[in-house]
Amino acid sequence: MTADAIETLLNVRGVAQLLAVSTRQVWRLHAQGLLPEPVRIGGSVRWRREDLAAWLNARCPASQADGRKEGQVQCT
């Protein structure tokens, strides 16, 4: 993996900062299948910055379900 590729991978803290939510909320969103699929590297979980950007640009399609709970990422 190149240095550029590593820079495009975000850990849970980076995702939380990008989405302006807590790390716990990131894990909840992931468990509910609302975030793009992460990449697993050994025991680490990382999200591709490009996948998250596309997801946000598409207005968080999976998070538009009627069952959205309080505290979930709000995309408009």
N, CA, C and O atoms as a printed pandas DataFrame, in Angstrom:
     atom_number atom_name residue_name chain_id  residue_number  x_coord  y_coord  z_coord
0              1         N          MET        A               1    0.850   -1.175    0.000
1              2        CA          MET        A               1    0.000    0.000    0.000
2              3         C          MET        A               1    0.892    1.232    0.000
3              4         O          MET        A               1    1.863    1.306    0.753
4              5         N          THR        A               2    0.564    2.183   -0.833
5              6        CA          THR        A               2    1.372    3.391   -0.946
6              7         C          THR        A               2    1.002    4.389    0.151
7              8         O          THR        A               2   -0.031    4.264    0.809
8              9         N          ALA        A               3    1.868    5.372    0.326
9             10        CA          ALA        A               3    1.616    6.410    1.336
10            11         C          ALA        A               3    0.342    7.184    0.997
11            12         O          ALA        A               3   -0.411    7.559    1.896
12            13         N          ASP        A               4    0.095    7.428   -0.307
13            14        CA          ASP        A               4   -1.127    8.134   -0.711
14            15         C          ASP        A               4   -2.366    7.340   -0.346
15            16         O          ASP        A               4   -3.367    7.906    0.096
16            17         N          ALA        A               5   -2.300    6.016   -0.531
17            18        CA          ALA        A               5   -3.446    5.162   -0.199
18            19         C          ALA        A               5   -3.704    5.176    1.295
19            20         O          ALA        A               5   -4.857    5.204    1.726
20            21         N          ILE        A               6   -2.652    5.158    2.080
21            22        CA          ILE        A               6   -2.813    5.166    3.538
22            23         C          ILE        A               6   -3.459    6.469    3.987
23            24         O          ILE        A               6   -4.284    6.468    4.901
24            25         N          GLU        A               7   -3.092    7.580    3.354
25            26        CA          GLU        A               7   -3.656    8.873    3.733
26            27         C          GLU        A               7   -5.145    8.964    3.423
27            28         O          GLU        A               7   -5.849    9.775    4.026
28            29         N          THR        A               8   -5.633    8.155    2.503
29            30        CA          THR        A               8   -7.049    8.226    2.149
30            31         C          THR        A               8   -7.899    7.323    3.034
31            32         O          THR        A               8   -9.122    7.308    2.893
32            33         N          LEU        A               9   -7.289    6.582    3.930
33            34        CA          LEU        A               9   -8.028    5.715    4.849
34            35         C          LEU        A               9   -8.207    6.421    6.180
35            36         O          LEU        A               9   -7.251    6.960    6.738
36            37         N          LEU        A              10   -9.429    6.418    6.690
37            38        CA          LEU        A              10   -9.728    7.076    7.961
38            39         C          LEU        A              10  -10.069    6.040    9.018
39            40         O          LEU        A              10  -10.790    5.078    8.754
40            41         N          ASN        A              11   -9.544    6.249   10.210
41            42        CA          ASN        A              11   -9.953    5.399   11.330
42            43         C          ASN        A              11  -11.252    5.950   11.894
43            44         O          ASN        A              11  -11.781    6.943   11.392
44            45         N          VAL        A              12  -11.756    5.321   12.915
45            46        CA          VAL        A              12  -13.060    5.721   13.468
46            47         C          VAL        A              12  -13.046    7.166   13.966
47            48         O          VAL        A              12  -14.052    7.867   13.859
48            49         N          ARG        A              13  -11.924    7.612   14.505
49            50        CA          ARG        A              13  -11.843    9.011   14.953
50            51         C          ARG        A              13  -11.937    9.975   13.780
51            52         O          ARG        A              13  -12.611   11.001   13.862
52            53         N          GLY        A              14  -11.261    9.640   12.692
53            54        CA          GLY        A              14  -11.314   10.483   11.500
54            55         C          GLY        A              14  -12.709   10.551   10.912
55            56         O          GLY        A              14  -13.156   11.614   10.482
56            57         N          VAL        A              15  -13.399    9.413   10.892
57            58        CA          VAL        A              15  -14.774    9.378   10.383
58            59         C          VAL        A              15  -15.678   10.196   11.293
59            60         O          VAL        A              15  -16.516   10.959   10.815
60            61         N          ALA        A              16  -15.513   10.041   12.598
61            62        CA          ALA        A              16  -16.323   10.796   13.556
62            63         C          ALA        A              16  -16.123   12.292   13.363
63            64         O          ALA        A              16  -17.082   13.062   13.398
64            65         N          GLN        A              17  -14.884   12.696   13.161
65            66        CA          GLN        A              17  -14.599   14.113   12.956
66            67         C          GLN        A              17  -15.230   14.601   11.651
67            68         O          GLN        A              17  -15.812   15.685   11.610
68            69         N          LEU        A              18  -15.118   13.809   10.592
69            70        CA          LEU        A              18  -15.691   14.175    9.304
70            71         C          LEU        A              18  -17.207   14.330    9.384
71            72         O          LEU        A              18  -17.773   15.246    8.787
72            73         N          LEU        A              19  -17.861   13.437   10.120
73            74        CA          LEU        A              19  -19.321   13.454   10.224
74            75         C          LEU        A              19  -19.839   14.306   11.384
75            76         O          LEU        A              19  -21.046   14.502   11.523
76            77         N          ALA        A              20  -18.930   14.807   12.208
77            78        CA          ALA        A              20  -19.287   15.618   13.380
78            79         C          ALA        A              20  -20.179   14.838   14.346
79            80         O          ALA        A              20  -21.183   15.351   14.839
80            81         N          VAL        A              21  -19.791   13.586   14.604
81            82        CA          VAL        A              21  -20.479   12.735   15.573
82            83         C          VAL        A              21  -19.423   12.090   16.463
83            84         O          VAL        A              21  -18.225   12.256   16.236
84            85         N          SER        A              22  -19.869   11.361   17.468
85            86        CA          SER        A              22  -18.936   10.665   18.350
86            87         C          SER        A              22  -18.443    9.384   17.689
87            88         O          SER        A              22  -19.047    8.897   16.734
88            89         N          THR        A              23  -17.348    8.846   18.201
89            90        CA          THR        A              23  -16.854    7.574   17.687
90            91         C          THR        A              23  -17.872    6.466   17.954
91            92         O          THR        A              23  -18.028    5.551   17.145
92            93         N          ARG        A              24  -18.547    6.551   19.070
93            94        CA          ARG        A              24  -19.586    5.558   19.371
94            95         C          ARG        A              24  -20.692    5.585   18.319
95            96         O          ARG        A              24  -21.197    4.539   17.911
96            97         N          GLN        A              25  -21.061    6.785   17.885
97            98        CA          GLN        A              25  -22.095    6.914   16.850
98            99         C          GLN        A              25  -21.612    6.326   15.526
99           100         O          GLN        A              25  -22.402    5.727   14.796
100          101         N          VAL        A              26  -20.332    6.486   15.207
101          102        CA          VAL        A              26  -19.791    5.881   13.986
102          103         C          VAL        A              26  -19.976    4.369   14.046
103          104         O          VAL        A              26  -20.403    3.755   13.069
104          105         N          TRP        A              27  -19.654    3.767   15.191
105          106        CA          TRP        A              27  -19.807    2.314   15.332
106          107         C          TRP        A              27  -21.280    1.912   15.233
107          108         O          TRP        A              27  -21.596    0.865   14.669
108          109         N          ARG        A              28  -22.173    2.725   15.771
109          110        CA          ARG        A              28  -23.608    2.429   15.660
110          111         C          ARG        A              28  -24.054    2.465   14.200
111          112         O          ARG        A              28  -24.749    1.565   13.729
112          113         N          LEU        A              29  -23.646    3.512   13.493
113          114        CA          LEU        A              29  -24.003    3.635   12.085
114          115         C          LEU        A              29  -23.454    2.461   11.283
115          116         O          LEU        A              29  -24.127    1.931   10.398
116          117         N          HIS        A              30  -22.243    2.067   11.598
117          118        CA          HIS        A              30  -21.628    0.922   10.922
118          119         C          HIS        A              30  -22.408   -0.357   11.218
119          120         O          HIS        A              30  -22.688   -1.138   10.309
120          121         N          ALA        A              31  -22.754   -0.571   12.471
121          122        CA          ALA        A              31  -23.485   -1.781   12.867
122          123         C          ALA        A              31  -24.865   -1.843   12.198
123          124         O          ALA        A              31  -25.368   -2.928   11.908
124          125         N          GLN        A              32  -25.465   -0.691   11.958
125          126        CA          GLN        A              32  -26.784   -0.624   11.321
126          127         C          GLN        A              32  -26.689   -0.699    9.795
127          128         O          GLN        A              32  -27.708   -0.719    9.104
128          129         N          GLY        A              33  -25.465   -0.742    9.280
129          130        CA          GLY        A              33  -25.275   -0.823    7.837
130          131         C          GLY        A              33  -25.527    0.492    7.124
131          132         O          GLY        A              33  -25.830    0.498    5.931
132          133         N          LEU        A              34  -25.408    1.600    7.828
133          134        CA          LEU        A              34  -25.707    2.904    7.245
134          135         C          LEU        A              34  -24.493    3.597    6.642
135          136         O          LEU        A              34  -24.644    4.546    5.873
136          137         N          LEU        A              35  -23.298    3.139    6.979
137          138        CA          LEU        A              35  -22.075    3.715    6.421
138          139         C          LEU        A              35  -21.574    2.843    5.279
139          140         O          LEU        A              35  -21.914    1.663    5.196
140          141         N          PRO        A              36  -20.760    3.430    4.394
141          142        CA          PRO        A              36  -20.102    2.590    3.390
142          143         C          PRO        A              36  -19.264    1.515    4.092
143          144         O          PRO        A              36  -18.815    1.705    5.222
144          145         N          GLU        A              37  -19.065    0.400    3.416
145          146        CA          GLU        A              37  -18.291   -0.692    4.002
146          147         C          GLU        A              37  -16.849   -0.266    4.242
147          148         O          GLU        A              37  -16.236    0.355    3.373
148          149         N          PRO        A              38  -16.303   -0.589    5.403
149          150        CA          PRO        A              38  -14.910   -0.255    5.691
150          151         C          PRO        A              38  -13.961   -1.287    5.089
151          152         O          PRO        A              38  -14.379   -2.329    4.584
152          153         N          VAL        A              39  -12.688   -0.968    5.158
153          154        CA          VAL        A              39  -11.617   -1.861    4.747
154          155         C          VAL        A              39  -11.010   -2.418    6.023
155          156         O          VAL        A              39  -10.760   -1.674    6.972
156          157         N          ARG        A              40  -10.778   -3.701    6.050
157          158        CA          ARG        A              40  -10.144   -4.316    7.219
158          159         C          ARG        A              40   -8.705   -4.641    6.866
159          160         O          ARG        A              40   -8.428   -5.334    5.887
160          161         N          ILE        A              41   -7.798   -4.131    7.679
161          162        CA          ILE        A              41   -6.373   -4.376    7.495
162          163         C          ILE        A              41   -5.866   -4.986    8.798
163          164         O          ILE        A              41   -5.675   -4.289    9.794
164          165         N          GLY        A              42   -5.652   -6.288    8.770
165          166        CA          GLY        A              42   -5.303   -6.972   10.007
166          167         C          GLY        A              42   -6.457   -6.807   10.973
167          168         O          GLY        A              42   -7.593   -7.158   10.654
168          169         N          GLY        A              43   -6.173   -6.274   12.158
169          170        CA          GLY        A              43   -7.214   -6.032   13.150
170          171         C          GLY        A              43   -7.794   -4.634   13.086
171          172         O          GLY        A              43   -8.621   -4.265   13.920
172          173         N          SER        A              44   -7.367   -3.850   12.103
173          174        CA          SER        A              44   -7.814   -2.460   11.998
174          175         C          SER        A              44   -8.998   -2.323   11.051
175          176         O          SER        A              44   -9.137   -3.079   10.090
176          177         N          VAL        A              45   -9.840   -1.351   11.342
177          178        CA          VAL        A              45  -10.977   -1.022   10.483
178          179         C          VAL        A              45  -10.766    0.410   10.002
179          180         O          VAL        A              45  -10.579    1.328   10.801
180          181         N          ARG        A              46  -10.800    0.580    8.695
181          182        CA          ARG        A              46  -10.605    1.904    8.101
182          183         C          ARG        A              46  -11.661    2.128    7.031
183          184         O          ARG        A              46  -12.119    1.185    6.386
184          185         N          TRP        A              47  -12.041    3.387    6.849
185          186        CA          TRP        A              47  -12.970    3.764    5.797
186          187         C          TRP        A              47  -12.223    4.571    4.754
187          188         O          TRP        A              47  -11.371    5.394    5.090
188          189         N          ARG        A              48  -12.541    4.337    3.485
189          190        CA          ARG        A              48  -11.933    5.107    2.403
190          191         C          ARG        A              48  -12.575    6.494    2.382
191          192         O          ARG        A              48  -13.798    6.630    2.365
192          193         N          ARG        A              49  -11.731    7.505    2.386
193          194        CA          ARG        A              49  -12.214    8.884    2.348
194          195         C          ARG        A              49  -13.098    9.104    1.117
195          196         O          ARG        A              49  -14.111    9.800    1.194
196          197         N          GLU        A              50  -12.716    8.511   -0.013
197          198        CA          GLU        A              50  -13.482    8.676   -1.248
198          199         C          GLU        A              50  -14.878    8.073   -1.120
199          200         O          GLU        A              50  -15.849    8.648   -1.612
200          201         N          ASP        A              51  -14.986    6.907   -0.458
201          202        CA          ASP        A              51  -16.291    6.275   -0.262
202          203         C          ASP        A              51  -17.192    7.140    0.610
203          204         O          ASP        A              51  -18.383    7.288    0.335
204          205         N          LEU        A              52  -16.614    7.707    1.660
205          206        CA          LEU        A              52  -17.395    8.572    2.550
206          207         C          LEU        A              52  -17.820    9.852    1.832
207          208         O          LEU        A              52  -18.945   10.322    2.007
208          209         N          ALA        A              53  -16.918   10.415    1.025
209          210        CA          ALA        A              53  -17.252   11.635    0.278
210          211         C          ALA        A              53  -18.387   11.359   -0.703
211          212         O          ALA        A              53  -19.320   12.154   -0.816
212          213         N          ALA        A              54  -18.311   10.235   -1.411
213          214        CA          ALA        A              54  -19.373    9.882   -2.357
214          215         C          ALA        A              54  -20.688    9.648   -1.624
215          216         O          ALA        A              54  -21.748   10.051   -2.102
216          217         N          TRP        A              55  -20.620    9.002   -0.472
217          218        CA          TRP        A              55  -21.812    8.738    0.346
218          219         C          TRP        A              55  -22.449   10.046    0.792
219          220         O          TRP        A              55  -23.668   10.206    0.727
220          221         N          LEU        A              56  -21.617   10.982    1.245
221          222        CA          LEU        A              56  -22.139   12.288    1.668
222          223         C          LEU        A              56  -22.704   13.061    0.481
223          224         O          LEU        A              56  -23.755   13.691    0.594
224          225         N          ASN        A              57  -22.012   13.016   -0.656
225          226        CA          ASN        A              57  -22.493   13.716   -1.857
226          227         C          ASN        A              57  -23.807   13.133   -2.355
227          228         O          ASN        A              57  -24.614   13.839   -2.961
228          229         N          ALA        A              58  -24.022   11.845   -2.101
229          230        CA          ALA        A              58  -25.275   11.196   -2.495
230          231         C          ALA        A              58  -26.348   11.383   -1.420
231          232         O          ALA        A              58  -27.410   10.763   -1.472
232          233         N          ARG        A              59  -26.057   12.227   -0.470
233          234        CA          ARG        A              59  -26.979   12.547    0.632
234          235         C          ARG        A              59  -27.254   11.349    1.519
235          236         O          ARG        A              59  -28.389   11.126    1.942
236          237         N          CYS        A              60  -26.208   10.576    1.801
237          238        CA          CYS        A              60  -26.255    9.452    2.752
238          239         C          CYS        A              60  -27.422    8.517    2.451
239          240         O          CYS        A              60  -28.312    8.373    3.288
240          241         N          PRO        A              61  -27.446    7.881    1.291
241          242        CA          PRO        A              61  -28.630    7.126    0.878
242          243         C          PRO        A              61  -29.147    6.110    1.890
243          244         O          PRO        A              61  -30.361    6.008    2.064
244          245         N          ALA        A              62  -28.304    5.373    2.547
245          246        CA          ALA        A              62  -28.783    4.357    3.484
246          247         C          ALA        A              62  -29.389    4.989    4.726
247          248         O          ALA        A              62  -30.207    4.358    5.395
248          249         N          SER        A              63  -29.007    6.218    5.051
249          250        CA          SER        A              63  -29.517    6.862    6.259
250          251         C          SER        A              63  -30.857    7.539    6.025
251          252         O          SER        A              63  -31.397    8.158    6.942
252          253         N          GLN        A              64  -31.408    7.439    4.819
253          254        CA          GLN        A              64  -32.680    8.081    4.522
254          255         C          GLN        A              64  -33.876    7.204    4.884
255          256         O          GLN        A              64  -35.021    7.595    4.653
256          257         N          ALA        A              65  -33.627    6.046    5.439
257          258        CA          ALA        A              65  -34.715    5.143    5.805
258          259         C          ALA        A              65  -35.611    5.794    6.848
259          260         O          ALA        A              65  -35.159    6.620    7.642
260          261         N          ASP        A              66  -36.889    5.413    6.839
261          262        CA          ASP        A              66  -37.854    5.981    7.789
262          263         C          ASP        A              66  -37.491    5.662    9.228
263          264         O          ASP        A              66  -37.925    6.368   10.138
264          265         N          GLY        A              67  -36.712    4.626    9.455
265          266        CA          GLY        A              67  -36.375    4.211   10.807
266          267         C          GLY        A              67  -35.232    4.961   11.429
267          268         O          GLY        A              67  -34.680    4.507   12.431
268          269         N          ARG        A              68  -34.853    6.089   10.877
269          270        CA          ARG        A              68  -33.719    6.846   11.405
270          271         C          ARG        A              68  -33.995    7.233   12.854
271          272         O          ARG        A              68  -35.087    7.691   13.192
272          273         N          LYS        A              69  -33.005    7.043   13.688
273          274        CA          LYS        A              69  -33.134    7.354   15.112
274          275         C          LYS        A              69  -32.411    8.644   15.417
275          276         O          LYS        A              69  -31.575    9.103   14.639
276          277         N          GLU        A              70  -32.733    9.216   16.535
277          278        CA          GLU        A              70  -32.105   10.451   16.974
278          279         C          GLU        A              70  -30.594   10.262   17.059
279          280         O          GLU        A              70  -30.115    9.234   17.538
280          281         N          GLY        A              71  -29.856   11.251   16.595
281          282        CA          GLY        A              71  -28.407   11.201   16.677
282          283         C          GLY        A              71  -27.744   10.650   15.432
283          284         O          GLY        A              71  -26.518   10.684   15.325
284          285         N          GLN        A              72  -28.521   10.144   14.487
285          286        CA          GLN        A              72  -27.923    9.645   13.255
286          287         C          GLN        A              72  -27.551   10.818   12.359
287          288         O          GLN        A              72  -28.097   11.915   12.482
288          289         N          VAL        A              73  -26.636   10.569   11.482
289          290        CA          VAL        A              73  -26.162   11.601   10.579
290          291         C          VAL        A              73  -27.338   12.111    9.755
291          292         O          VAL        A              73  -28.097   11.323    9.190
292          293         N          GLN        A              74  -27.482   13.403    9.690
293          294        CA          GLN        A              74  -28.572   14.023    8.929
294          295         C          GLN        A              74  -28.002   14.601    7.655
295          296         O          GLN        A              74  -27.194   15.528    7.713
296          297         N          CYS        A              75  -28.391   14.093    6.527
297          298        CA          CYS        A              75  -27.959   14.608    5.240
298          299         C          CYS        A              75  -29.168   15.205    4.543
299          300         O          CYS        A              75  -30.250   14.617    4.534
300          301         N          THR        A              76  -28.973   16.377    3.961
301          302        CA          THR        A              76  -30.078   17.009    3.236
302          303         C          THR        A              76  -29.599   17.489    1.893
303          304         O          THR        A              76  -30.379   18.052    1.125
